Amino acid sequence: MITEEQFQNELQLIITNALREDIGDGDHSSLACIPAEAQGKAKLLVKDNGIIAGVAFAKMVFQAVDADMKMEVFIEDGSEVKRGDVVFHVSGSSQSILKAERLVLNSMQRMSAIATKTKKFVDLLDGTNTKVLDTRKTTPGFRACEKWAVKIGGGENHRFALYDMIMLKDNHNDFAGGITHAINKTKEYLKNNNKDLKIIVEARNLNEIEEILQSEGVYRILIDNFNFEDTKKAVELIGNKCLTESSGNINENTIRQYAECGVNYISSGALTHSVYNMDLSLKAI
């Protein structure tokens, strides 16, 4: 997995690029009618129900825009919120608040939606030993925030990107000439390049699981698009040889049944690619 330093760098890149995209050579609406010396205060108002996420990120955004802005936080990341709640106050230059407003709202609305969906999935697995994972099916350029939101909602992060874990999926295995060949070439590659990366291998059927188990050094088997019966058989075959992960056809109606098959993890792209933003607003007070 990526280091904390790498993760923080990703967040700073998101902020820098988003502010560049939104402000350009200046917020001319504010520059035109608000004096540079004007001071103001605003509140983050919740207009929906769910799990709030992005409070800490909002603070980073405000600081990047203007280090003199101050936040007074009333509700922390990961808390349940309802319509009418006030999450924080921000005070400082009126022009600075307006510069940061859209990036803060866009980010928090999406992060809160992801955290809310993740928490729902996590709650559905209560009492099992299965953990919820995200995927790389994230918004380009916003991955760090979306994966942060998954953690806020109680889920866990899969690999962050292509560089921090090996994942041999069906196309890798087919292009490499088969699963065993792909695994062997991967281990050789890691050794030759002095890299210590965990190896996950996708299986499309029980025969492929049996083939994967013939190779050592596999960290986790991805049991992809299996039905419940075959998932149980797969878990029995794998035993304690490596970890197990279910994916494909995972939704609110099926996630509990897959967990009860005994898998260690369930991954779902829906956590990040199929959410509706939480309704939030930043209002002057």
C-alpha positions as CSV (number, residue, x, y, z in Angstrom):
1,M,0.0,0.0,0.0
2,I,1.1,3.6,-0.4
3,T,2.8,5.4,2.4
4,E,1.2,8.2,4.4
5,E,3.6,10.7,2.8
6,Q,2.5,9.5,-0.7
7,F,-1.2,9.8,0.3
8,Q,-0.7,13.3,1.6
9,N,1.1,14.3,-1.6
10,E,-1.9,13.0,-3.6
11,L,-4.3,15.1,-1.5
12,Q,-2.2,18.2,-2.1
13,L,-2.1,17.5,-5.8
14,I,-5.9,17.3,-5.9
15,I,-6.2,20.6,-4.1
16,T,-3.6,22.4,-6.3
17,N,-5.2,21.2,-9.5
18,A,-8.8,21.8,-8.4
19,L,-8.0,25.4,-7.4
20,R,-6.2,26.0,-10.6
21,E,-9.1,24.6,-12.6
22,D,-11.7,26.7,-10.7
23,I,-10.0,30.0,-10.0
24,G,-7.7,30.5,-13.0
25,D,-6.4,34.1,-13.0
26,G,-8.9,35.1,-10.3
27,D,-12.4,34.9,-8.9
28,H,-13.7,37.9,-10.8
29,S,-17.2,37.7,-9.3
30,S,-15.8,38.3,-5.8
31,L,-13.1,40.7,-6.9
32,A,-15.7,42.8,-8.6
33,C,-18.0,43.4,-5.7
34,I,-16.3,42.4,-2.4
35,P,-13.6,44.6,-0.9
36,A,-10.3,42.8,-0.3
37,E,-10.3,43.7,3.4
38,A,-13.9,42.4,4.0
39,Q,-14.2,39.6,6.6
40,G,-16.9,37.0,6.7
41,K,-18.2,33.8,8.3
42,A,-20.0,30.8,6.8
43,K,-21.5,27.6,8.0
44,L,-21.5,24.1,6.4
45,L,-25.2,23.1,6.4
46,V,-26.4,19.5,6.0
47,K,-29.5,19.1,3.8
48,D,-29.6,15.3,3.8
49,N,-29.1,12.3,6.1
50,G,-26.0,10.1,6.2
51,I,-22.3,10.0,7.2
52,I,-20.3,13.2,6.9
53,A,-16.9,12.9,5.3
54,G,-14.4,15.5,4.1
55,V,-14.2,17.8,7.2
56,A,-10.5,17.3,7.5
57,F,-10.1,17.7,3.7
58,A,-12.1,21.0,3.8
59,K,-9.6,22.3,6.4
60,M,-6.8,21.5,4.0
61,V,-8.6,23.4,1.2
62,F,-9.2,26.5,3.3
63,Q,-5.6,26.5,4.4
64,A,-4.4,26.2,0.9
65,V,-6.5,29.1,-0.2
66,D,-5.7,31.3,2.8
67,A,-3.7,30.3,5.8
68,D,-5.5,32.9,7.9
69,M,-8.9,31.3,7.6
70,K,-10.2,29.6,10.7
71,M,-12.5,26.6,11.1
72,E,-14.6,25.7,14.2
73,V,-15.7,22.1,13.8
74,F,-18.9,20.8,15.5
75,I,-19.2,17.4,13.8
76,E,-16.2,15.2,12.9
77,D,-15.6,12.9,9.9
78,G,-17.5,9.6,10.2
79,S,-20.4,11.0,12.3
80,E,-24.0,10.4,11.4
81,V,-25.7,13.7,10.4
82,K,-29.2,14.7,9.6
83,R,-30.9,17.5,7.7
84,G,-30.3,20.8,9.5
85,D,-27.1,19.9,11.2
86,V,-24.2,22.4,11.1
87,V,-20.9,20.7,10.6
88,F,-18.5,23.7,11.0
89,H,-18.1,27.4,10.8
90,V,-15.3,29.0,8.7
91,S,-14.2,32.6,9.1
92,G,-11.8,34.9,7.5
93,S,-11.5,36.9,4.2
94,S,-14.8,36.9,2.4
95,Q,-13.0,36.6,-0.9
96,S,-11.1,33.5,0.4
97,I,-14.2,31.8,1.6
98,L,-15.8,32.2,-1.8
99,K,-12.7,30.9,-3.6
100,A,-12.7,27.7,-1.5
101,E,-16.5,27.2,-1.4
102,R,-17.1,25.1,-4.5
103,L,-14.1,22.8,-4.0
104,V,-15.1,22.2,-0.4
105,L,-18.7,21.5,-1.3
106,N,-18.0,19.3,-4.3
107,S,-15.5,17.2,-2.3
108,M,-17.5,16.9,0.8
109,Q,-20.7,16.0,-1.0
110,R,-19.1,13.1,-2.9
111,M,-17.0,12.0,0.1
112,S,-20.0,11.9,2.3
113,A,-22.0,9.9,-0.2
114,I,-19.2,7.3,-0.4
115,A,-18.8,7.1,3.3
116,T,-22.6,6.7,3.7
117,K,-22.8,3.9,1.2
118,T,-19.7,2.2,2.7
119,K,-21.2,2.4,6.2
120,K,-24.4,0.7,4.9
121,F,-22.4,-2.1,3.4
122,V,-20.3,-2.5,6.6
123,D,-23.4,-2.6,8.7
124,L,-24.9,-5.3,6.5
125,L,-21.9,-7.5,7.4
126,D,-22.2,-7.0,11.1
127,G,-21.5,-10.3,12.9
128,T,-19.4,-11.7,10.1
129,N,-15.6,-11.7,9.8
130,T,-15.8,-10.2,6.3
131,K,-14.4,-6.8,5.5
132,V,-15.5,-4.3,2.8
133,L,-12.9,-3.2,0.2
134,D,-13.0,-0.5,-2.4
135,T,-11.6,-0.8,-6.0
136,R,-9.8,1.4,-8.5
137,K,-13.1,2.4,-10.0
138,T,-12.7,5.9,-8.8
139,T,-13.1,9.4,-10.3
140,P,-9.9,10.3,-12.2
141,G,-7.9,12.8,-10.3
142,F,-9.9,12.4,-7.1
143,R,-9.0,8.9,-6.0
144,A,-7.2,9.8,-2.7
145,C,-10.3,11.5,-1.4
146,E,-12.7,8.8,-2.5
147,K,-10.6,6.1,-0.9
148,W,-10.3,8.3,2.3
149,A,-14.1,8.4,2.3
150,V,-14.3,4.6,2.2
151,K,-12.1,4.4,5.3
152,I,-14.2,7.1,7.0
153,G,-17.3,4.9,6.3
154,G,-15.7,1.9,8.0
155,G,-14.4,0.1,4.9
156,E,-10.8,-0.8,3.9
157,N,-8.7,0.3,0.9
158,H,-7.7,-2.2,-1.7
159,R,-4.5,-1.3,-3.6
160,F,-4.3,2.4,-4.2
161,A,-3.1,2.1,-7.8
162,L,-1.3,-0.1,-10.3
163,Y,2.1,0.4,-8.5
164,D,1.5,-0.7,-5.0
165,M,0.1,-4.3,-5.4
166,I,0.2,-7.0,-8.1
167,M,-3.3,-8.0,-9.3
168,L,-3.4,-10.6,-12.0
169,K,-6.8,-10.4,-13.6
170,D,-8.3,-12.5,-16.5
171,N,-6.7,-10.3,-19.2
172,H,-3.2,-10.5,-17.5
173,N,-3.5,-14.3,-17.3
174,D,-4.8,-14.7,-20.9
175,F,-2.2,-12.4,-22.4
176,A,0.6,-14.1,-20.3
177,G,-0.4,-17.5,-21.6
178,G,-2.2,-18.8,-18.6
179,I,-2.4,-18.4,-14.8
180,T,0.6,-20.4,-13.8
181,H,2.8,-18.7,-16.3
182,A,1.6,-15.3,-15.2
183,I,2.3,-16.1,-11.5
184,N,5.8,-17.4,-12.3
185,K,6.7,-14.4,-14.5
186,T,5.4,-12.1,-11.8
187,K,7.5,-13.6,-9.1
188,E,10.5,-13.5,-11.4
189,Y,9.8,-9.8,-12.2
190,L,9.5,-8.9,-8.5
191,K,12.8,-10.7,-7.6
192,N,14.7,-9.1,-10.5
193,N,13.4,-5.6,-9.7
194,N,13.8,-6.0,-5.9
195,K,10.1,-5.2,-5.3
196,D,8.1,-6.5,-2.4
197,L,4.5,-6.4,-3.6
198,K,1.6,-8.7,-2.6
199,I,0.1,-10.8,-5.4
200,I,-3.6,-11.2,-5.9
201,V,-4.9,-13.5,-8.6
202,E,-8.4,-13.6,-10.1
203,A,-10.2,-16.9,-10.7
204,R,-13.1,-17.3,-13.0
205,N,-14.1,-20.8,-11.9
206,L,-13.1,-23.6,-9.5
207,N,-10.6,-25.1,-11.9
208,E,-8.7,-21.9,-12.0
209,I,-8.7,-21.8,-8.2
210,E,-7.2,-25.2,-8.1
211,E,-4.5,-24.1,-10.6
212,I,-3.7,-21.0,-8.5
213,L,-3.3,-23.1,-5.4
214,Q,-0.5,-25.0,-7.1
215,S,1.7,-21.9,-6.9
216,E,3.2,-20.5,-3.8
217,G,3.4,-16.8,-2.8
218,V,-0.2,-15.8,-3.7
219,Y,-1.5,-13.4,-1.1
220,R,-5.2,-13.4,-2.0
221,I,-7.5,-15.1,-4.5
222,L,-10.1,-13.0,-6.2
223,I,-13.3,-15.1,-6.5
224,D,-14.9,-13.2,-9.3
225,N,-18.5,-13.4,-10.4
226,F,-19.1,-16.8,-8.6
227,N,-22.5,-17.8,-7.4
228,F,-23.1,-18.5,-3.7
229,E,-22.7,-22.3,-4.0
230,D,-19.4,-22.1,-5.9
231,T,-18.1,-19.4,-3.6
232,K,-18.6,-21.7,-0.6
233,K,-16.7,-24.5,-2.6
234,A,-14.0,-22.0,-3.4
235,V,-13.5,-21.0,0.2
236,E,-13.3,-24.7,1.2
237,L,-10.7,-25.4,-1.5
238,I,-8.6,-22.4,-0.5
239,G,-8.8,-23.0,3.3
240,N,-5.9,-21.3,5.0
241,K,-3.6,-21.3,2.1
242,C,-4.3,-17.6,1.3
243,L,-6.9,-14.9,1.8
244,T,-10.1,-14.8,-0.2
245,E,-12.0,-11.9,-1.8
246,S,-15.4,-12.0,-3.6
247,S,-16.3,-9.5,-6.3
248,G,-18.9,-9.1,-9.0
249,N,-22.7,-8.9,-8.5
250,I,-22.1,-7.4,-5.1
251,N,-25.0,-5.1,-3.9
252,E,-27.1,-4.5,-0.8
253,N,-29.2,-7.6,-1.5
254,T,-26.3,-10.0,-2.0
255,I,-23.4,-8.8,0.1
256,R,-24.5,-10.6,3.3
257,Q,-24.9,-13.9,1.5
258,Y,-21.4,-13.7,0.0
259,A,-20.0,-12.9,3.5
260,E,-21.7,-15.9,4.9
261,C,-19.8,-18.0,2.3
262,G,-16.8,-17.3,4.5
263,V,-14.7,-15.0,2.4
264,N,-12.3,-12.6,4.1
265,Y,-13.1,-9.6,1.9
266,I,-15.8,-8.3,-0.4
267,S,-14.8,-5.7,-2.9
268,S,-17.3,-3.4,-4.6
269,G,-16.8,-0.7,-7.2
270,A,-20.2,0.6,-6.4
271,L,-18.8,2.3,-3.3
272,T,-17.2,4.9,-5.5
273,H,-18.8,4.7,-8.9
274,S,-22.5,4.5,-8.0
275,V,-23.3,7.1,-5.4
276,Y,-25.5,10.2,-5.3
277,N,-23.8,13.2,-3.7
278,M,-25.0,14.3,-0.2
279,D,-26.8,17.6,-0.3
280,L,-24.6,20.2,1.5
281,S,-24.4,24.0,1.3
282,L,-22.1,26.7,2.6
283,K,-24.1,29.7,3.8
284,A,-22.9,33.1,5.0
285,I,-23.9,33.9,8.6
